[in-house]
């Protein structure tokens, strides 16, 4: 042990000695440099050698070259920035009539297309297909069935944003025969008989919680005012349903892609004529629980390990699924990404939402089955934040959960519920 200590001390002493020697050598070099600098300052400009003058000339030329290269670089960057801004404007103009469309990935899209000629040609082909094979159906009277069939035959993953303002209203339909004249009458009537201040304040408070991270929906912004008016008008026009918390999500999705009249027409037809959404926003818990049971059945068949894990931790589908459905996944994904889920919903039906929920569980299965109760709940709230929506939609299972299968399963659950209620009434009244 003493021998090792001595050797260690010896190496430390040698290191210290070498360090001191280097320091002293550096000090000598510094002094020499200082002396040379003093001598140069004493010599007049006229006695400078031609060699030093040449050096200065070369340095000047180099600086001029560097300046010119910097200027060229700046010009190139400004040209690229202009091109990027033009691309953004084109995207905004194409994606929707509303000027408040939020483009989260505009920069990424620009660079992706600028650097990828194959992507550019693919976009051009896709645009031609939509213009030549789908948009002509807009002129026909009974467009919806043909439109759905045609889109399903052409679509790769979702409807291009610039066509949603034209295609979504056709996919939603207008069974209530809402016309602009009726809309104008509602607007005029609401001016004469304004809503109760309680309802207005409730909507205002809910809007601050709907999209707190999106500036376009902040209080005072044009889109926020449009959304407030749209929800007030819905409450006025449909007092049988009225305004309920969560209704801002479908309303905002529609306003993203169309003007207020078309958004109102679509919202009224969606909520009033689709039992799934009507039950959801009227908070008919019994009906919503039936949907949860249907989802449980599909989850058990598709991902039995996940279902067992949730049952072990006493986590029912009502805990997470109702929130996903009421918010239409708007809290889980960016609003532009949710539009892609809506494309599927309008093409396939309500089963699309359950399909997305199943896919989320399929993605998180390996990590979630290892967690306890609290960690599982936390995962269900945050797991979608880093998910790639394009990958999720593209890899959705096509046959495992169709609208037809969903409706059959829902009908079975309703029949079971009827039998139970009949048995209870029999037992109660003998």
C-alpha positions, -999 to 999 in steps of 0.1 A, spaced: 0 0 0 28 24 10 46 15 -23 15 24 -43 11 58 -24 48 66 -31 44 59 -68 12 80 -70 29 109 -52 59 106 -77 36 108 -107 17 138 -92 50 156 -86 62 149 -122 28 162 -136 31 193 -115 67 199 -126 57 195 -163 28 219 -159 50 246 -143 76 242 -171 49 247 -197 35 277 -179 70 293 -177 75 286 -215 42 302 -223 51 333 -202 84 337 -221 65 334 -255 40 361 -243 68 385 -234 85 380 -268 52 387 -286 48 419 -265 83 431 -275 77 425 -312 44 444 -310 62 474 -294 88 473 -321 62 473 -349 43 502 -333 76 523 -333 84 517 -370 67 544 -393 43 534 -421 67 544 -449 93 519 -437 70 490 -439 82 463 -462 65 455 -495 60 420 -482 38 433 -453 19 455 -478 12 425 -500 -1 407 -470 -25 436 -462 -37 437 -498 -43 399 -497 -62 403 -464 -83 432 -479 -91 410 -510 -101 381 -488 -124 403 -467 -140 416 -498 -145 381 -511 -160 370 -478 -183 401 -478 -195 393 -513 -200 356 -504 -220 366 -474 -241 390 -495 -247 361 -520 -257 338 -492 -281 365 -478 -297 370 -512 -301 332 -516 -316 329 -481 -340 358 -488 -350 342 -521 -357 309 -503 -376 327 -476 -398 345 -502 -404 311 -519 -414 296 -486 -438 324 -478 -454 321 -512 -458 283 -506 -474 290 -472 -499 315 -487 -508 290 -514 -514 263 -487 -536 286 -467 -555 297 -498 -560 261 -510 -568 244 -477 -598 265 -468 -617 297 -475 -612 308 -439 -580 329 -435 -575 315 -400 -565 279 -411 -537 268 -388 -507 253 -406 -486 235 -380 -463 219 -405 -460 245 -433 -422 248 -430 -418 210 -429 -441 206 -459 -422 232 -479 -388 216 -473 -402 181 -479 -415 191 -513 -386 213 -522 -361 186 -516 -383 157 -528 -392 159 -565 -410 125 -562 -433 140 -536 -441 170 -559 -450 147 -588 -471 125 -564 -490 156 -552 -496 167 -588 -510 132 -597 -532 132 -566 -545 167 -574 -554 156 -610 -572 125 -597 -594 146 -573 -601 172 -599 -610 147 -627 -625 118 -608 -642 132 -577 -651 169 -580 -673 164 -611 -697 145 -588 -704 178 -570 -726 189 -599 -748 159 -597 -781 159 -577 -777 127 -557 -740 130 -551 -734 115 -517 -735 77 -524 -714 81 -556 -690 105 -539 -684 81 -510 -678 51 -533 -655 72 -556 -635 86 -527 -630 52 -511 -617 39 -544 -592 67 -548 -583 77 -512 -549 66 -499 -553 79 -463 -572 112 -461 -590 139 -481 -567 167 -492 -573 198 -471 -581 221 -500 -612 200 -510 -627 195 -475 -648 227 -478 -665 212 -509 -666 175 -499 -675 175 -462 -709 192 -467 -718 165 -493 -706 137 -470 -726 152 -440 -757 157 -461 -786 180 -455 -816 159 -444 -830 189 -425 -831 209 -457 -813 239 -441 -812 268 -466 -796 302 -464 -830 319 -461 -837 299 -430 -802 306 -416 -807 343 -422 -841 342 -404 -824 325 -374 -798 352 -374 -824 380 -376 -845 364 -348 -816 361 -325 -808 398 -329 -844 406 -319 -845 380 -291 -810 377 -278 -799 346 -258 -798 345 -220 -765 360 -207 -760 328 -187 -758 307 -219 -735 333 -235 -711 333 -206 -711 295 -204 -700 293 -241 -674 320 -235 -659 301 -206 -659 268 -224 -641 284 -254 -612 295 -233 -607 258 -223 -613 243 -258 -581 253 -275 -559 271 -250 -527 265 -270 -541 278 -304 -538 316 -308 -566 316 -335 -591 306 -309 -580 330 -282 -604 355 -269 -606 386 -292 -595 366 -323 -618 365 -353 -622 327 -353 -631 328 -316 -659 353 -322 -671 332 -352 -672 301 -330 -690 320 -302 -717 332 -326 -721 298 -342 -727 280 -309 -751 307 -298 -770 303 -330 -771 265 -326 -786 269 -291 -811 294 -305 -821 272 -335 -821 238 -316 -834 244 -281 -843 207 -279 -806 200 -279 -792 234 -268 -756 242 -261 -737 216 -241 -700 214 -231 -679 198 -258 -700 211 -287 -673 236 -295 -651 208 -308 -672 197 -338 -682 234 -344 -646 245 -345 -636 217 -369 -663 229 -394 -653 265 -391 -617 256 -399 -628 247 -435 -660 266 -443 -678 299 -437 -703 304 -409 -734 295 -429 -721 262 -442 -706 254 -408 -740 260 -392 -758 239 -418 -733 210 -413 -734 212 -375 -772 212 -372 -774 182 -396 -745 163 -378 -758 167 -343 -796 164 -349 -795 136 -375 -767 113 -363 -780 94 -332 -744 86 -321 -734 123 -318 -769 134 -306 -767 109 -277 -732 120 -270 -739 157 -267 -773 153 -250 -754 132 -224 -777 102 -227 -754 81 -205 -773 49 -210 -768 51 -248 -731 62 -245 -724 33 -221 -737 9 -248 -711 23 -272 -685 17 -244 -696 -19 -241 -693 -24 -278 -657 -10 -277 -649 -33 -248 -660 -63 -269 -638 -53 -298 -608 -45 -275 -611 -79 -259 -611 -96 -293 -583 -75 -308 -561 -69 -277 -570 -93 -249 -538 -85 -229 -547 -48 -228 -583 -55 -218 -571 -79 -190 -547 -52 -177 -575 -25 -177 -598 -49 -158 -571 -58 -133 -567 -21 -125 -605 -14 -125 -602 10 -154 -635 9 -174 -637 23 -210 -660 51 -197 -630 66 -179 -612 74 -211 -634 67 -241 -662 92 -234 -637 120 -232 -621 109 -265 -655 108 -282 -669 140 -268 -638 160 -278 -635 140 -311 -598 134 -302 -592 172 -304 -574 171 -271 -553 142 -282 -541 155 -316 -535 188 -333 -567 202 -349 -552 197 -385 -546 161 -376 -581 156 -362 -595 166 -396 -580 134 -410 -599 114 -384 -630 133 -395 -624 123 -431 -627 87 -420 -657 94 -398 -676 111 -426 -667 83 -451 -672 53 -429 -693 63 -399 -689 64 -361 -669 32 -362 -639 53 -374 -636 68 -339 -635 34 -322 -610 22 -348 -587 51 -339 -591 42 -302 -582 6 -309 -552 16 -329 -540 39 -300 -541 9 -277 -523 -13 -302 -494 12 -303 -491 16 -265 -498 -21 -256 -461 -30 -249 -456 -2 -224 -491 1 -208 -494 -35 -197 -464 -30 -174 -478 0 -155 -499 4 -124 -533 22 -121 -520 58 -119 -494 53 -146 -519 37 -169 -543 66 -165 -515 91 -171 -505 72 -203 -540 72 -216 -540 110 -212 -506 117 -228 -498 88 -251 -511 104 -283 -490 136 -280 -460 121 -298 -480 98 -322 -477 102 -360 -513 107 -372 -505 98 -408 -489 65 -397 -518 58 -373 -545 64 -400 -526 46 -427 -522 15 -406 -558 13 -393 -572 -22 -396 -598 -22 -424 -619 -53 -416 -617 -57 -378 -642 -29 -371 -665 -18 -399 -696 4 -395 -718 -27 -402 -701 -47 -374 -703 -17 -350 -741 -13 -357 -747 -50 -352 -728 -51 -319 -747 -20 -307 -780 -36 -316 -771 -67 -296 -762 -45 -266 -795 -27 -268 -814 -60 -269 -795 -72 -238 -804 -40 -220 -841 -44 -230 -842 -80 -216 -826 -69 -184 -851 -40 -179 -880 -64 -187 -867 -90 -161 -863 -63 -135 -899 -50 -141 -912 -86 -138 -894 -92 -106 -906 -59 -91 -943 -63 -101 -945 -101 -98 
